[in-house]
Amino acid sequence: MPCAVRDGGFAVYVYANDHNPPHCHIVWNGGDKVGAVDLETLVVSAGDMPPKRGMKLIRDSIGIVRKAWNELHPDNRVELEE
């Protein structure tokens, strides 16, 4: 899937055929830094810890990111409400 959300130097992606638990990938620093964030708990589950601005982007855009996950993973949906 193309980028779900982009702001400044941050980009948030959700990939088709990705593994559980539901998560997104946040990329920053020109692609040198990547972290995976759980879409239910908003805890970094793998990779680099995003800066505060990156985590704020995910929190502020969680509905968009969860909707993107649900569109790509209809058998493993996450709640859209925060």
Buried (B, 14 or more C-beta within 10 A) or exposed (E): EEEBBBEEBBBBBBBEEBEEBBBBBBBBEEEEBBBBBBBEEBEBEEBBEBBEEBBEBBEEBBEBBBBBBBEBBEEEEBEEEE
